[in-house]
């Protein structure tokens, strides 16, 4: 294994240790009732629709189940020991009716609890996804896509059993246990107390497992998150992996993650299974007490055989819900571990907040002002240092500079993907922090170098810029950027299905689609972030031709290195280490002989070497 991979693994192990240490603090806390109530609020919309039916069916099923052992004992004492065929047949008929009622009640209970559970899971997943859609770029900067995916899928799925059956089963078991305890004490107080005295011992032993089980399931979720993050990274970067022949390295690393996940699951599952033996041992002790002490009571004429059989039947029914409650407790721990991770995301607030009373930004002319803007991606890492820039509506601005000079940061602030640490960004004189994000971004079109193509048709991908656009509008936008020619040559033209991220298209074709998408949105401010980087010279010439018409009356910002893209700009802004060093048109800056001229001369030299 390479040294870099070993360092990476060491860093991940240290990250895991910090994760576990953090969760150890959580484990010392008592059961989080506030979080449980927060989950319970998702049941609230259905309490008047379905919950009464579920409660009635639950109580009806439980009562009929508790009545059966009583009838058995009654039949032994009154219809078998004192032979009475008519009474026996009546008891059998009553038991058959009770079983029929119980089956019907359970059927409707399961049906309605599944309806409630699936609706709750739908609401929870919908809320989580909607909330994540509103979070700022900083949130995604710090988290791999696989980790976010796990929260929406696996962690929400972990709550499914709790909501579909868990809550109702707890209600059933608690009602059944309470009923059995009351019946046992009514039948014979001394024998009832002797039998149920083992319950506190069982709960005391199982309580000691709580922290270990919860910690184990939190560790499972963490390992799954790491594995899914790695999977997402590998799939997205498969071309790079194969280009550098790192398949075996990736396979080995995934095997390590997979093995770690399996081991953590085995530990958590093993701890879960400890509840079963505890229940069985306690049940055996209870039955021993029942038959030893109960036989003595029967021999002393303090208890009838029928009542002893009732006790045996009720005790058998007593440990069944105890066992389910133990399993449910483990399930609740799994659900709580997942809910902590879900609500961690739900509690995240956008770093780019929108005021509740923020007004809509009216249709803009396109004036843009940066007023002494300072920005840091992280504390101590200043990306922009007092940027001031005044752009009039309809002007085209080219941003140039070395990598890391702050070009893309200016664009990110204009779109309000981030907010400046200090200073103000204005559009038509309005501070963009004072208006809604939707009204701002709907008037800004952007074409990125790293073009994202969604699964679907070519037409759908272009229409993503304006969903209500007609087919004619889509085709017009495609023609304007010279994408129509290659689209028509595809098997189904505009209705051709493209794969995720547009794998069947060339890089240049994907950029043309992205360009058409932005133009269809008809923005007042257009941003081109290295938009022509992967387009051949002939196609770029066509685009430059089209841009003369398409950019008329629009404010445009262009990040580019190609002279052909930069040269036609009304103003060129040269940045270096977060500061504006030079401004002017191409001829002025070349005559000035500063940073810009050095960049252009370096480009000429490179092109000459390529041609030679």
TORGUTOR-136012 format. One record per residue (C-alpha): x, y, z; residue number from 1. Coordinates in Angstrom, 1 decimal, padded with zeros to 4 digits. Last residue first. Layout:
<pts>
PT     px     py     pz   n
PT      X      Y      Z NUM
...
</pts>
This chain:
<pts>
PT     px     py     pz   n
PT  006.0  024.3 -033.6 612
PT  002.2  024.8 -033.2 611
PT  002.3  023.8 -029.5 610
PT  005.4  025.9 -028.9 609
PT  003.7  028.9 -030.5 608
PT  000.6  028.4 -028.5 607
PT  002.6  028.3 -025.3 606
PT  004.5  031.4 -026.2 605
PT  001.3  033.3 -027.1 604
PT -000.2  032.3 -023.8 603
PT  002.8  033.5 -021.8 602
PT  002.7  036.7 -023.7 601
PT -001.0  037.1 -022.8 600
PT -000.3  036.4 -019.1 599
PT  002.6  038.8 -019.0 598
PT  000.6  041.5 -020.7 597
PT -002.1  041.1 -018.0 596
PT  000.4  041.3 -015.2 595
PT  001.8  044.7 -016.3 594
PT  002.9  046.2 -019.6 593
PT  000.5  049.2 -019.6 592
PT  000.3  049.0 -023.4 591
PT -001.1  045.5 -023.2 590
PT -003.5  046.7 -020.6 589
PT -004.8  049.6 -022.7 588
PT -005.1  047.5 -025.8 587
PT -007.1  044.8 -024.1 586
PT -009.5  047.1 -022.3 585
PT -008.9  048.4 -018.8 584
PT -008.4  047.3 -015.2 583
PT -005.3  046.2 -013.3 582
PT -004.3  044.8 -009.8 581
PT -007.7  043.9 -008.4 580
PT -006.9  042.0 -005.2 579
PT -007.6  038.5 -004.0 578
PT -004.1  037.1 -004.6 577
PT -003.9  038.6 -008.1 576
PT -006.8  039.9 -010.2 575
PT -006.9  041.5 -013.6 574
PT -010.2  043.0 -014.6 573
PT -010.8  043.4 -018.4 572
PT -013.4  045.8 -019.5 571
PT -015.6  046.1 -022.6 570
PT -014.8  042.4 -023.4 569
PT -013.9  041.5 -027.0 568
PT -010.3  040.5 -026.1 567
PT -011.2  038.1 -023.4 566
PT -012.8  035.3 -025.4 565
PT -010.4  035.4 -028.3 564
PT -007.5  035.7 -025.8 563
PT -008.4  032.4 -024.2 562
PT -007.9  032.4 -020.5 561
PT -011.5  032.9 -019.4 560
PT -013.7  034.0 -016.6 559
PT -016.5  036.1 -018.3 558
PT -018.9  038.3 -016.5 557
PT -021.8  039.6 -018.5 556
PT -024.4  042.4 -018.1 555
PT -027.1  042.1 -020.8 554
PT -028.3  044.6 -023.3 553
PT -026.6  042.8 -026.2 552
PT -025.2  039.5 -024.9 551
PT -027.2  037.4 -027.4 550
PT -026.3  039.4 -030.4 549
PT -022.5  039.6 -030.0 548
PT -022.7  036.2 -028.3 547
PT -023.7  034.5 -031.5 546
PT -020.4  035.3 -033.3 545
PT -018.4  034.3 -030.2 544
PT -020.3  031.1 -030.3 543
PT -019.4  030.4 -033.9 542
PT -015.8  031.2 -033.3 541
PT -015.8  028.9 -030.3 540
PT -017.1  026.1 -032.6 539
PT -014.2  026.6 -035.0 538
PT -011.6  026.8 -032.2 537
PT -012.7  023.7 -030.4 536
PT -014.8  023.9 -027.2 535
PT -013.4  022.6 -023.9 534
PT -012.4  025.9 -022.4 533
PT -015.3  027.8 -023.9 532
PT -017.4  028.2 -020.7 531
PT -014.4  029.0 -018.5 530
PT -016.9  030.5 -016.1 529
PT -019.4  032.4 -018.3 528
PT -021.8  034.5 -016.2 527
PT -024.8  036.2 -017.7 526
PT -026.7  039.0 -015.9 525
PT -030.2  040.0 -017.3 524
PT -031.0  036.3 -017.6 523
PT -033.0  034.8 -020.5 522
PT -033.4  031.3 -018.9 521
PT -033.0  029.9 -022.4 520
PT -029.6  031.4 -022.6 519
PT -028.4  029.4 -019.5 518
PT -029.7  026.1 -020.9 517
PT -028.2  026.8 -024.3 516
PT -024.8  027.3 -022.7 515
PT -025.2  024.2 -020.7 514
PT -026.0  022.3 -023.9 513
PT -022.9  023.8 -025.6 512
PT -020.8  022.8 -022.6 511
PT -022.0  019.2 -022.9 510
PT -021.1  019.2 -026.6 509
PT -017.6  020.4 -025.9 508
PT -017.0  017.7 -023.2 507
PT -018.2  015.1 -025.6 506
PT -021.6  013.4 -025.1 505
PT -022.4  009.8 -024.2 504
PT -021.3  010.4 -020.5 503
PT -023.8  013.2 -020.1 502
PT -023.5  013.6 -016.3 501
PT -026.0  010.7 -015.9 500
PT -026.8  009.2 -019.3 499
PT -028.4  011.1 -022.2 498
PT -031.8  010.1 -023.7 497
PT -032.3  011.4 -027.2 496
PT -035.5  013.4 -027.5 495
PT -033.8  016.5 -029.0 494
PT -032.5  014.4 -031.9 493
PT -033.6  010.8 -031.6 492
PT -030.4  009.1 -032.9 491
PT -028.2  012.2 -032.5 490
PT -027.4  014.1 -035.7 489
PT -030.0  016.8 -035.0 488
PT -028.3  017.5 -031.6 487
PT -024.9  018.0 -033.3 486
PT -026.2  020.8 -035.6 485
PT -028.6  022.4 -033.0 484
PT -025.8  023.1 -030.6 483
PT -024.7  026.2 -032.5 482
PT -025.2  028.5 -029.5 481
PT -028.2  030.4 -031.0 480
PT -029.5  027.2 -032.6 479
PT -029.8  025.5 -029.2 478
PT -031.6  028.5 -027.8 477
PT -034.1  028.5 -030.7 476
PT -034.6  024.8 -030.3 475
PT -035.6  025.2 -026.7 474
PT -037.8  028.1 -027.5 473
PT -039.6  026.1 -030.2 472
PT -040.1  023.2 -027.8 471
PT -041.8  025.6 -025.5 470
PT -040.3  026.9 -022.3 469
PT -042.2  026.3 -019.0 468
PT -039.2  024.7 -017.3 467
PT -036.8  027.6 -018.0 466
PT -033.1  026.8 -017.6 465
PT -033.9  023.0 -017.1 464
PT -035.4  023.2 -020.7 463
PT -031.9  022.5 -022.1 462
PT -031.6  019.3 -020.1 461
PT -035.2  018.3 -020.8 460
PT -034.6  018.7 -024.6 459
PT -031.5  016.6 -024.5 458
PT -033.5  013.9 -022.8 457
PT -033.1  012.6 -019.3 456
PT -030.3  012.0 -016.8 455
PT -028.9  015.4 -015.8 454
PT -025.9  017.1 -017.4 453
PT -023.5  019.0 -015.2 452
PT -020.9  021.2 -016.9 451
PT -017.6  021.6 -015.1 450
PT -016.6  024.8 -017.0 449
PT -019.7  026.5 -015.6 448
PT -022.3  028.4 -017.5 447
PT -024.3  030.8 -015.3 446
PT -027.5  032.8 -015.8 445
PT -028.5  035.5 -013.2 444
PT -032.0  036.8 -013.2 443
PT -033.5  033.7 -011.5 442
PT -030.6  033.9 -009.1 441
PT -031.8  037.1 -007.5 440
PT -035.6  036.4 -007.3 439
PT -034.9  033.0 -006.0 438
PT -032.4  034.2 -003.3 437
PT -035.0  036.6 -001.9 436
PT -033.8  040.2 -001.4 435
PT -031.9  042.1  001.3 434
PT -028.6  040.2  001.0 433
PT -028.4  041.3 -002.6 432
PT -027.9  044.9 -001.5 431
PT -029.9  046.9 -004.0 430
PT -028.2  049.6 -006.1 429
PT -029.1  047.9 -009.4 428
PT -027.4  044.8 -008.1 427
PT -025.3  045.4 -005.0 426
PT -022.5  043.4 -003.3 425
PT -021.5  044.8  000.0 424
PT -018.5  044.9  002.3 423
PT -017.4  042.6  005.0 422
PT -017.2  038.8  005.5 421
PT -018.9  038.4  002.1 420
PT -021.9  036.1  001.7 419
PT -021.6  032.8 -000.2 418
PT -023.6  031.2 -003.0 417
PT -024.9  034.8 -003.5 416
PT -024.8  034.6 -007.3 415
PT -022.6  037.7 -007.1 414
PT -020.6  036.2 -004.3 413
PT -019.9  033.0 -006.2 412
PT -018.9  035.0 -009.3 411
PT -016.4  037.1 -007.3 410
PT -015.1  033.8 -005.8 409
PT -014.6  032.4 -009.3 408
PT -012.1  035.1 -010.1 407
PT -010.3  035.2 -006.7 406
PT -006.6  034.9 -007.7 405
PT -006.5  031.1 -006.9 404
PT -005.4  030.1 -010.4 403
PT -003.7  033.1 -012.0 402
PT -005.6  036.1 -013.3 401
PT -008.4  037.1 -015.6 400
PT -012.0  038.4 -015.1 399
PT -013.5  039.6 -018.3 398
PT -016.4  042.1 -017.9 397
PT -019.1  042.7 -020.5 396
PT -021.1  045.9 -020.0 395
PT -024.9  045.9 -020.5 394
PT -025.7  047.5 -017.2 393
PT -022.8  049.3 -015.7 392
PT -020.1  047.5 -013.6 391
PT -018.5  049.1 -010.6 390
PT -015.9  047.1 -008.8 389
PT -014.4  047.3 -005.3 388
PT -012.6  044.3 -003.9 387
PT -011.2  044.8 -000.4 386
PT -009.2  041.6 -000.1 385
PT -010.8  038.6 -001.6 384
PT -009.9  035.0 -000.9 383
PT -008.7  035.4  002.7 382
PT -007.7  032.1  004.3 381
PT -007.4  033.1  008.0 380
PT -010.9  031.9  008.9 379
PT -012.2  029.6  006.1 378
PT -013.7  030.5  002.7 377
PT -012.8  034.1  003.5 376
PT -014.3  037.2  001.8 375
PT -013.6  041.0  001.8 374
PT -015.7  043.3 -000.4 373
PT -014.8  047.0 -000.5 372
PT -018.0  047.8 -002.5 371
PT -018.8  045.4 -005.3 370
PT -021.3  047.0 -007.7 369
PT -023.4  045.5 -010.4 368
PT -025.8  047.3 -012.8 367
PT -027.9  044.8 -014.7 366
PT -031.2  046.5 -015.6 365
PT -033.1  044.4 -013.1 364
PT -036.6  043.0 -012.9 363
PT -037.6  043.5 -009.3 362
PT -035.8  041.7 -006.5 361
PT -038.5  040.1 -004.4 360
PT -038.8  041.3 -000.8 359
PT -037.2  039.7  002.2 358
PT -039.7  039.3  005.1 357
PT -038.4  035.9  006.3 356
PT -034.8  037.1  005.7 355
PT -032.8  034.7  003.7 354
PT -029.7  033.2  005.2 353
PT -026.5  032.4  003.3 352
PT -024.7  030.2  005.8 351
PT -027.9  028.1  005.6 350
PT -028.8  026.5  008.9 349
PT -028.0  023.0  009.9 348
PT -030.6  021.7  012.4 347
PT -032.1  019.3  009.8 346
PT -028.6  017.9  009.1 345
PT -028.0  017.1  012.7 344
PT -031.7  016.0  012.8 343
PT -030.9  013.2  010.5 342
PT -027.8  012.1  012.3 341
PT -029.5  012.1  015.7 340
PT -032.4  010.3  014.1 339
PT -030.2  007.5  012.9 338
PT -028.7  006.8  016.4 337
PT -032.2  007.2  017.8 336
PT -033.6  004.6  015.4 335
PT -030.8  002.1  016.3 334
PT -031.5  002.7  020.0 333
PT -035.2  002.3  019.3 332
PT -034.6 -001.0  017.6 331
PT -032.6 -002.2  020.7 330
PT -035.5 -001.1  022.9 329
PT -037.9 -002.8  020.4 328
PT -036.0 -006.0  020.9 327
PT -036.3 -005.8  024.6 326
PT -040.0 -004.8  024.2 325
PT -040.5 -007.8  022.0 324
PT -039.0 -010.1  024.7 323
PT -041.2 -008.5  027.4 322
PT -044.2 -008.9  025.0 321
PT -043.6 -012.6  024.8 320
PT -042.7 -013.0  028.4 319
PT -046.2 -012.3  029.7 318
PT -048.0 -014.5  027.1 317
PT -046.3 -017.6  028.5 316
PT -047.0 -016.2  032.0 315
PT -050.6 -015.8  031.1 314
PT -050.9 -019.4  029.9 313
PT -049.1 -020.8  033.0 312
PT -051.3 -018.7  035.3 311
PT -054.5 -019.8  033.5 310
PT -053.3 -023.4  033.9 309
PT -052.8 -022.8  037.6 308
PT -056.3 -021.2  037.7 307
PT -057.8 -024.4  036.1 306
PT -055.9 -026.6  038.5 305
PT -057.5 -024.7  041.5 304
PT -055.5 -022.8  044.0 303
PT -055.5 -022.6  047.8 302
PT -056.4 -026.3  048.1 301
PT -053.0 -027.0  049.8 300
PT -052.0 -029.3  047.0 299
PT -052.9 -026.5  044.5 298
PT -050.8 -024.0  046.5 297
PT -047.9 -026.4  046.6 296
PT -048.2 -026.9  042.8 295
PT -048.2 -023.1  042.3 294
PT -045.0 -022.6  044.3 293
PT -043.0 -025.1  042.3 292
PT -044.9 -024.7  039.0 291
PT -044.8 -020.9  039.0 290
PT -041.3 -020.5  040.5 289
PT -039.9 -022.8  037.8 288
PT -041.9 -020.9  035.1 287
PT -040.4 -017.5  036.3 286
PT -036.9 -018.9  036.4 285
PT -037.3 -020.2  032.8 284
PT -038.7 -016.8  031.7 283
PT -035.7 -015.0  033.2 282
PT -033.3 -017.3  031.4 281
PT -035.3 -016.9  028.1 280
PT -035.5 -013.1  028.5 279
PT -031.7 -012.8  029.1 278
PT -031.0 -015.2  026.3 277
PT -033.0 -013.0  023.8 276
PT -031.7 -009.6  025.0 275
PT -028.1 -010.6  024.2 274
PT -029.0 -010.7  020.5 273
PT -028.8 -006.9  020.2 272
PT -025.2 -007.0  021.5 271
PT -024.4 -009.5  018.7 270
PT -026.0 -007.3  016.1 269
PT -023.9 -004.3  017.2 268
PT -020.7 -006.3  017.2 267
PT -021.6 -008.0  013.9 266
PT -022.4 -004.6  012.3 265
PT -019.1 -003.2  013.4 264
PT -017.3 -006.1  011.9 263
PT -019.2 -005.9  008.6 262
PT -018.5 -002.2  008.3 261
PT -014.8 -002.7  009.0 260
PT -014.7 -005.5  006.4 259
PT -016.4 -003.2  003.8 258
PT -014.0 -000.4  004.6 257
PT -011.0 -002.7  004.2 256
PT -012.5 -004.2  001.0 255
PT -013.0 -000.7 -000.4 254
PT -009.3  000.1  000.2 253
PT -008.3 -003.2 -001.5 252
PT -010.6 -002.5 -004.5 251
PT -009.4  001.1 -004.8 250
PT -005.7  000.0 -004.9 249
PT -006.6 -002.8 -007.3 248
PT -008.3 -000.3 -009.7 247
PT -005.5  002.3 -009.5 246
PT -004.5  002.0 -013.1 245
PT -003.9  005.8 -013.5 244
PT -006.4  006.1 -016.4 243
PT -008.6  003.6 -014.7 242
PT -008.9  005.6 -011.5 241
PT -009.2  008.9 -013.4 240
PT -012.1  007.5 -015.4 239
PT -013.8  006.0 -012.4 238
PT -013.8  009.3 -010.5 237
PT -017.6  009.6 -010.0 236
PT -017.9  005.9 -009.3 235
PT -015.0  005.9 -006.9 234
PT -016.1  009.1 -005.0 233
PT -019.7  007.7 -004.6 232
PT -018.3  004.4 -003.3 231
PT -016.0  006.2 -000.9 230
PT -018.8  008.3  000.6 229
PT -020.9  005.1  000.8 228
PT -018.2  003.3  002.8 227
PT -017.6  006.2  005.1 226
PT -021.4  006.6  005.8 225
PT -021.7  002.9  006.4 224
PT -018.9  003.1  009.0 223
PT -020.5  006.0  010.7 222
PT -023.9  004.3  010.8 221
PT -022.3  001.1  012.3 220
PT -020.5  003.2  014.9 219
PT -023.8  004.8  016.0 218
PT -025.2  001.3  016.3 217
PT -022.3  000.2  018.6 216
PT -022.6  003.3  020.8 215
PT -026.3  002.6  021.3 214
PT -025.7 -001.0  022.1 213
PT -022.9 -000.3  024.6 212
PT -024.9  002.4  026.3 211
PT -028.0  000.3  026.8 210
PT -026.3 -003.0  027.8 209
PT -026.4 -002.2  031.6 208
PT -030.1 -001.7  031.3 207
PT -030.5 -005.4  030.3 206
PT -029.3 -006.6  033.7 205
PT -031.5 -004.3  035.7 204
PT -034.5 -005.0  033.4 203
PT -034.2 -008.8  034.0 202
PT -033.9 -008.4  037.8 201
PT -037.0 -006.1  037.8 200
PT -038.9 -008.9  036.0 199
PT -038.0 -011.8  038.2 198
PT -040.5 -010.6  040.9 197
PT -043.2 -011.3  038.4 196
PT -043.7 -014.9  039.5 195
PT -043.7 -014.5  043.2 194
PT -046.0 -011.5  043.1 193
PT -048.6 -013.4  041.1 192
PT -048.4 -016.5  043.3 191
PT -049.0 -014.4  046.4 190
PT -051.7 -012.2  044.9 189
PT -053.8 -015.0  043.3 188
PT -056.3 -014.5  040.5 187
PT -056.5 -010.8  040.9 186
PT -052.8 -010.4  041.0 185
PT -052.4 -012.5  037.9 184
PT -055.2 -010.5  036.1 183
PT -053.6 -007.1  036.9 182
PT -050.2 -008.2  035.8 181
PT -051.6 -009.7  032.6 180
PT -053.5 -006.5  031.8 179
PT -050.5 -004.3  032.3 178
PT -048.4 -006.6  030.2 177
PT -050.9 -006.6  027.4 176
PT -051.4 -002.8  027.5 175
PT -047.6 -002.3  027.4 174
PT -047.2 -004.9  024.6 173
PT -049.9 -003.4  022.5 172
PT -048.6  000.2  022.9 171
PT -045.0 -000.9  022.2 170
PT -046.3 -002.7  019.1 169
PT -048.0  000.5  018.0 168
PT -044.8  002.5  018.2 167
PT -042.7 -000.2  016.5 166
PT -044.9 -001.2  013.7 165
PT -044.8  001.3  010.8 164
PT -043.0  004.1  012.6 163
PT -040.2  002.1  014.2 162
PT -039.8 -000.2  011.2 161
PT -039.3  002.9  009.0 160
PT -036.8  004.7  011.2 159
PT -033.8  002.8  009.8 158
PT -035.0  003.7  006.3 157
PT -034.4  007.4  007.2 156
PT -030.9  006.7  008.2 155
PT -030.2  004.5  005.1 154
PT -031.7  006.8  002.4 153
PT -031.5  010.6  003.2 152
PT -028.7  010.4  005.7 151
PT -026.7  007.9  003.6 150
PT -026.9  010.3  000.5 149
PT -025.3  013.2  002.5 148
PT -022.4  011.0  003.4 147
PT -022.0  009.8 -000.2 146
PT -021.9  013.4 -001.4 145
PT -018.8  014.1  000.7 144
PT -019.2  016.8  003.3 143
PT -017.3  020.0  004.1 142
PT -017.9  021.9  000.8 141
PT -021.5  020.7  000.8 140
PT -022.4  022.7  003.9 139
PT -020.3  025.7  002.7 138
PT -022.3  025.8 -000.5 137
PT -025.5  026.8  001.3 136
PT -028.4  024.7  002.5 135
PT -031.8  025.1  000.8 134
PT -031.7  021.8 -001.0 133
PT -030.7  020.1  002.2 132
PT -034.0  021.3  003.8 131
PT -036.1  019.9  001.0 130
PT -034.3  016.6  001.2 129
PT -034.8  016.3  004.9 128
PT -038.5  017.5  004.8 127
PT -039.2  015.0  002.0 126
PT -037.5  012.1  003.9 125
PT -039.5  012.9  007.0 124
PT -042.8  013.3  005.2 123
PT -042.4  010.1  003.2 122
PT -041.3  008.2  006.4 121
PT -044.4  009.6  008.1 120
PT -046.6  008.5  005.2 119
PT -045.1  005.1  005.2 118
PT -045.7  004.6  008.9 117
PT -049.2  005.8  008.8 116
PT -050.2  003.5  006.0 115
PT -048.3  000.6  007.6 114
PT -050.1  001.3  010.9 113
PT -053.4  001.2  009.0 112
PT -052.9 -002.2  007.4 111
PT -051.3 -003.7  010.5 110
PT -054.2 -002.5  012.7 109
PT -056.9 -003.7  010.2 108
PT -055.5 -007.2  010.1 107
PT -054.8 -007.3  013.8 106
PT -058.4 -006.4  014.6 105
PT -059.7 -009.0  012.1 104
PT -057.5 -011.7  013.6 103
PT -058.5 -010.8  017.1 102
PT -062.2 -010.8  016.3 101
PT -061.9 -014.3  014.7 100
PT -059.8 -015.6  017.7  99
PT -062.5 -014.2  020.1  98
PT -065.3 -015.9  018.1  97
PT -063.4 -019.2  018.2  96
PT -062.9 -018.8  022.0  95
PT -066.6 -018.2  022.5  94
PT -067.5 -021.2  020.4  93
PT -065.1 -023.4  022.5  92
PT -066.6 -022.0  025.7  91
PT -070.1 -022.8  024.5  90
PT -069.0 -026.3  023.5  89
PT -067.6 -026.8  027.0  88
PT -070.8 -025.5  028.6  87
PT -072.9 -028.0  026.7  86
PT -070.5 -030.8  027.3  85
PT -070.5 -030.3  031.1  84
PT -068.2 -032.7  033.0  83
PT -067.3 -031.1  036.3  82
PT -063.5 -031.4  036.0  81
PT -064.0 -030.7  032.3  80
PT -066.6 -028.0  032.1  79
PT -066.2 -025.8  035.2  78
PT -062.6 -026.1  036.3  77
PT -061.0 -026.8  032.9  76
PT -063.4 -024.6  031.0  75
PT -062.7 -021.6  033.3  74
PT -059.0 -022.1  032.9  73
PT -059.3 -022.1  029.1  72
PT -061.8 -019.2  029.2  71
PT -059.3 -017.1  031.2  70
PT -056.5 -018.0  028.8  69
PT -058.6 -016.7  025.9  68
PT -059.6 -013.3  027.4  67
PT -056.2 -011.8  027.2  66
PT -056.1 -012.2  023.4  65
PT -059.6 -010.7  023.1  64
PT -058.5 -007.7  025.1  63
PT -055.3 -007.2  023.1  62
PT -057.0 -007.3  019.7  61
PT -059.7 -004.9  020.8  60
PT -057.2 -002.5  022.3  59
PT -055.1 -002.5  019.2  58
PT -058.0 -002.2  016.8  57
PT -059.4  000.8  018.9  56
PT -055.9  002.5  019.0  55
PT -055.3  002.0  015.2  54
PT -058.7  003.3  014.3  53
PT -058.2  006.4  016.6  52
PT -054.7  006.9  015.0  51
PT -055.9  007.0  011.4  50
PT -057.3  010.4  010.5  49
PT -057.3  012.3  013.8  48
PT -053.7  011.5  014.7  47
PT -052.5  011.6  011.2  46
PT -051.0  015.1  011.1  45
PT -049.4  014.5  014.6  44
PT -047.3  011.5  013.6  43
PT -044.4  013.6  012.4  42
PT -044.5  015.4  015.7  41
PT -043.4  012.1  017.3  40
PT -040.0  012.4  015.8  39
PT -039.6  015.8  017.7  38
PT -041.0  014.2  020.8  37
PT -038.3  011.5  020.6  36
PT -035.7  014.3  020.2  35
PT -037.0  016.1  023.2  34
PT -037.1  012.8  025.1  33
PT -033.4  012.3  024.7  32
PT -032.7  009.2  026.7  31
PT -030.2  010.2  029.3  30
PT -026.8  011.6  028.4  29
PT -023.5  009.7  028.8  28
PT -024.0  008.3  025.3  27
PT -023.8  011.8  023.8  26
PT -020.3  012.3  025.3  25
PT -019.3  009.0  023.9  24
PT -020.6  010.3  020.6  23
PT -017.8  012.9  020.4  22
PT -015.2  010.4  021.3  21
PT -016.5  008.0  018.6  20
PT -016.3  010.8  016.0  19
PT -012.9  011.9  017.1  18
PT -011.7  008.3  016.9  17
PT -013.2  008.0  013.4  16
PT -011.4  011.1  012.3  15
PT -008.1  009.7  013.6  14
PT -008.9  006.5  011.7  13
PT -009.5  008.6  008.6  12
PT -006.2  010.4  009.0  11
PT -004.4  007.2  009.4  10
PT -006.1  005.8  006.3   9
PT -005.0  008.8  004.3   8
PT -001.5  008.6  005.5   7
PT -001.4  004.9  004.6   6
PT -002.8  005.8  001.1   5
PT -000.1  008.4  000.6   4
PT  002.6  005.9  001.6   3
PT  001.4  003.4 -000.9   2
PT  000.0  000.0  000.0   1
</pts>
